[in-house]
Amino acid sequence: MAQLNLILEVIFLSLLFSILAIPVEPTSLARHKNPQTMTYIESSCSGTLYPNLCIRCLAQYAKSTINGPQHLAQYALSVSLSRALHTREYLLKVVKEIKAKGVKNNKREYLIVQDCVNQISDSVDQLSQAIKELSRLNQHQHGSTINDNMLWHISNVETWVSTALTDASSCVYSFPGHRMSKRAASIKVKAMNVAEVTSNALALFLRYASRYRK
């Protein structure tokens, strides 16, 4: 029975976080969404692993025109960075709580959470670099012309976003199975969300980069 309750709690937290992840917009703004932009977002997100999450996260940008896949990838990376920053802030708060109660009493959980802090912090750094690099890539973009400088920037962005995804996934894998505390379940859900939005961002970026690869 106890295990069943923990499983139900994990499911509840997952659903709750998904609901909270939905951008809340004033009615007046929702009415001003650009139908063409929304259609473009939905079409682009269909090629990701988590299309519904992708659409929810990017719908907030549907009030204006998105200038192609590069612009969409930029927004997607911004969403990933925002989620990673939020999760890191939560993890640091948990670390303080554990320290306040005494590390000896929760040594195993403390070590796992501390590892997650390091992994999500790495994700933040990698995503920050990727966003800056994509901006540099835009400065060297001239239509569909390919040059070594552009390919180098593309490779950098792909590497950093892939690494950010690996880091977030490593935090998720630190909490195997369903027998865990509510706090651990909450951390797992948040890290999983970072991994999922980053996976979507990587897919959207690769779609953009594919036009420059033979």
Contacts in CASP RR format, 6 or more apart in sequence:
PFRMAT RR
TARGET T0000
AUTHOR 0000-0000-0000
METHOD contacts of the structure
MODEL  1
MAQLNLILEVIFLSLLFSILAIPVEPTSLARHKNPQTMTYIESSCSGTLY
PNLCIRCLAQYAKSTINGPQHLAQYALSVSLSRALHTREYLLKVVKEIKA
KGVKNNKREYLIVQDCVNQISDSVDQLSQAIKELSRLNQHQHGSTINDNM
LWHISNVETWVSTALTDASSCVYSFPGHRMSKRAASIKVKAMNVAEVTSN
ALALFLRYASRYRK
3 178 0 8 1.000
3 179 0 8 1.000
6 178 0 8 1.000
6 179 0 8 1.000
6 180 0 8 1.000
6 185 0 8 1.000
7 178 0 8 1.000
9 182 0 8 1.000
9 185 0 8 1.000
10 178 0 8 1.000
10 180 0 8 1.000
10 185 0 8 1.000
10 188 0 8 1.000
10 189 0 8 1.000
13 182 0 8 1.000
13 185 0 8 1.000
13 186 0 8 1.000
13 189 0 8 1.000
14 189 0 8 1.000
14 192 0 8 1.000
17 189 0 8 1.000
17 190 0 8 1.000
17 193 0 8 1.000
18 53 0 8 1.000
21 53 0 8 1.000
21 56 0 8 1.000
21 57 0 8 1.000
21 193 0 8 1.000
22 56 0 8 1.000
23 56 0 8 1.000
23 57 0 8 1.000
23 59 0 8 1.000
23 60 0 8 1.000
25 60 0 8 1.000
29 63 0 8 1.000
32 63 0 8 1.000
33 59 0 8 1.000
33 62 0 8 1.000
33 63 0 8 1.000
34 62 0 8 1.000
34 63 0 8 1.000
34 64 0 8 1.000
34 65 0 8 1.000
36 65 0 8 1.000
37 61 0 8 1.000
37 62 0 8 1.000
37 63 0 8 1.000
37 64 0 8 1.000
37 65 0 8 1.000
37 66 0 8 1.000
38 59 0 8 1.000
38 62 0 8 1.000
40 66 0 8 1.000
40 68 0 8 1.000
40 72 0 8 1.000
41 54 0 8 1.000
41 55 0 8 1.000
41 58 0 8 1.000
41 59 0 8 1.000
41 61 0 8 1.000
41 62 0 8 1.000
41 66 0 8 1.000
41 72 0 8 1.000
42 55 0 8 1.000
44 54 0 8 1.000
44 69 0 8 1.000
44 72 0 8 1.000
44 204 0 8 1.000
44 207 0 8 1.000
45 51 0 8 1.000
45 54 0 8 1.000
45 55 0 8 1.000
45 58 0 8 1.000
45 200 0 8 1.000
45 204 0 8 1.000
47 203 0 8 1.000
47 207 0 8 1.000
48 54 0 8 1.000
48 199 0 8 1.000
48 200 0 8 1.000
48 203 0 8 1.000
48 204 0 8 1.000
49 196 0 8 1.000
49 199 0 8 1.000
49 200 0 8 1.000
49 203 0 8 1.000
50 196 0 8 1.000
50 197 0 8 1.000
50 199 0 8 1.000
50 200 0 8 1.000
53 193 0 8 1.000
53 196 0 8 1.000
53 197 0 8 1.000
53 200 0 8 1.000
54 76 0 8 1.000
54 197 0 8 1.000
54 200 0 8 1.000
54 204 0 8 1.000
57 76 0 8 1.000
57 79 0 8 1.000
57 197 0 8 1.000
57 200 0 8 1.000
58 72 0 8 1.000
58 75 0 8 1.000
58 76 0 8 1.000
58 79 0 8 1.000
61 75 0 8 1.000
66 72 0 8 1.000
66 75 0 8 1.000
68 208 0 8 1.000
69 204 0 8 1.000
69 207 0 8 1.000
69 208 0 8 1.000
69 211 0 8 1.000
70 134 0 8 1.000
70 137 0 8 1.000
70 138 0 8 1.000
70 141 0 8 1.000
70 208 0 8 1.000
72 204 0 8 1.000
72 208 0 8 1.000
73 134 0 8 1.000
73 201 0 8 1.000
73 204 0 8 1.000
73 205 0 8 1.000
73 207 0 8 1.000
73 208 0 8 1.000
74 131 0 8 1.000
74 134 0 8 1.000
74 135 0 8 1.000
76 197 0 8 1.000
76 200 0 8 1.000
76 201 0 8 1.000
76 204 0 8 1.000
76 205 0 8 1.000
77 127 0 8 1.000
77 130 0 8 1.000
77 131 0 8 1.000
77 134 0 8 1.000
77 161 0 8 1.000
77 201 0 8 1.000
77 205 0 8 1.000
78 131 0 8 1.000
79 197 0 8 1.000
79 201 0 8 1.000
80 127 0 8 1.000
80 161 0 8 1.000
80 164 0 8 1.000
80 194 0 8 1.000
80 197 0 8 1.000
80 198 0 8 1.000
80 200 0 8 1.000
80 201 0 8 1.000
81 124 0 8 1.000
81 127 0 8 1.000
81 128 0 8 1.000
81 131 0 8 1.000
83 193 0 8 1.000
83 194 0 8 1.000
83 197 0 8 1.000
84 120 0 8 1.000
84 123 0 8 1.000
84 124 0 8 1.000
84 127 0 8 1.000
84 164 0 8 1.000
84 168 0 8 1.000
84 194 0 8 1.000
84 198 0 8 1.000
85 124 0 8 1.000
86 190 0 8 1.000
87 120 0 8 1.000
87 190 0 8 1.000
87 191 0 8 1.000
87 193 0 8 1.000
87 194 0 8 1.000
88 117 0 8 1.000
88 120 0 8 1.000
88 121 0 8 1.000
88 124 0 8 1.000
90 186 0 8 1.000
90 187 0 8 1.000
90 190 0 8 1.000
91 113 0 8 1.000
91 116 0 8 1.000
91 117 0 8 1.000
91 120 0 8 1.000
91 187 0 8 1.000
92 117 0 8 1.000
94 113 0 8 1.000
94 183 0 8 1.000
94 187 0 8 1.000
95 110 0 8 1.000
95 113 0 8 1.000
95 114 0 8 1.000
95 117 0 8 1.000
98 106 0 8 1.000
98 109 0 8 1.000
98 110 0 8 1.000
98 113 0 8 1.000
99 110 0 8 1.000
103 110 0 8 1.000
109 181 0 8 1.000
109 183 0 8 1.000
109 184 0 8 1.000
112 174 0 8 1.000
112 175 0 8 1.000
112 184 0 8 1.000
113 187 0 8 1.000
115 170 0 8 1.000
115 171 0 8 1.000
115 174 0 8 1.000
116 171 0 8 1.000
116 174 0 8 1.000
116 187 0 8 1.000
116 191 0 8 1.000
119 167 0 8 1.000
119 168 0 8 1.000
119 170 0 8 1.000
119 171 0 8 1.000
120 167 0 8 1.000
120 168 0 8 1.000
120 171 0 8 1.000
120 191 0 8 1.000
120 194 0 8 1.000
122 163 0 8 1.000
122 164 0 8 1.000
122 167 0 8 1.000
123 163 0 8 1.000
123 164 0 8 1.000
123 165 0 8 1.000
123 167 0 8 1.000
123 168 0 8 1.000
123 194 0 8 1.000
123 198 0 8 1.000
126 160 0 8 1.000
126 161 0 8 1.000
126 163 0 8 1.000
126 164 0 8 1.000
126 167 0 8 1.000
127 160 0 8 1.000
127 161 0 8 1.000
127 164 0 8 1.000
127 198 0 8 1.000
129 156 0 8 1.000
129 160 0 8 1.000
130 156 0 8 1.000
130 157 0 8 1.000
130 160 0 8 1.000
130 161 0 8 1.000
130 164 0 8 1.000
133 153 0 8 1.000
133 156 0 8 1.000
133 157 0 8 1.000
133 160 0 8 1.000
134 153 0 8 1.000
134 157 0 8 1.000
134 205 0 8 1.000
136 153 0 8 1.000
137 150 0 8 1.000
137 153 0 8 1.000
137 154 0 8 1.000
137 157 0 8 1.000
140 147 0 8 1.000
140 149 0 8 1.000
140 150 0 8 1.000
140 153 0 8 1.000
141 150 0 8 1.000
144 211 0 8 1.000
144 212 0 8 1.000
146 212 0 8 1.000
150 212 0 8 1.000
151 212 0 8 1.000
151 213 0 8 1.000
154 209 0 8 1.000
154 212 0 8 1.000
154 213 0 8 1.000
157 205 0 8 1.000
157 209 0 8 1.000
158 202 0 8 1.000
158 205 0 8 1.000
158 206 0 8 1.000
158 209 0 8 1.000
161 198 0 8 1.000
161 201 0 8 1.000
161 202 0 8 1.000
161 205 0 8 1.000
162 202 0 8 1.000
164 198 0 8 1.000
165 195 0 8 1.000
165 198 0 8 1.000
165 199 0 8 1.000
165 202 0 8 1.000
168 191 0 8 1.000
168 192 0 8 1.000
168 194 0 8 1.000
168 195 0 8 1.000
168 198 0 8 1.000
169 195 0 8 1.000
171 187 0 8 1.000
171 188 0 8 1.000
171 191 0 8 1.000
171 194 0 8 1.000
171 195 0 8 1.000
172 188 0 8 1.000
172 191 0 8 1.000
172 192 0 8 1.000
172 195 0 8 1.000
175 184 0 8 1.000
175 185 0 8 1.000
175 187 0 8 1.000
175 188 0 8 1.000
180 188 0 8 1.000
END
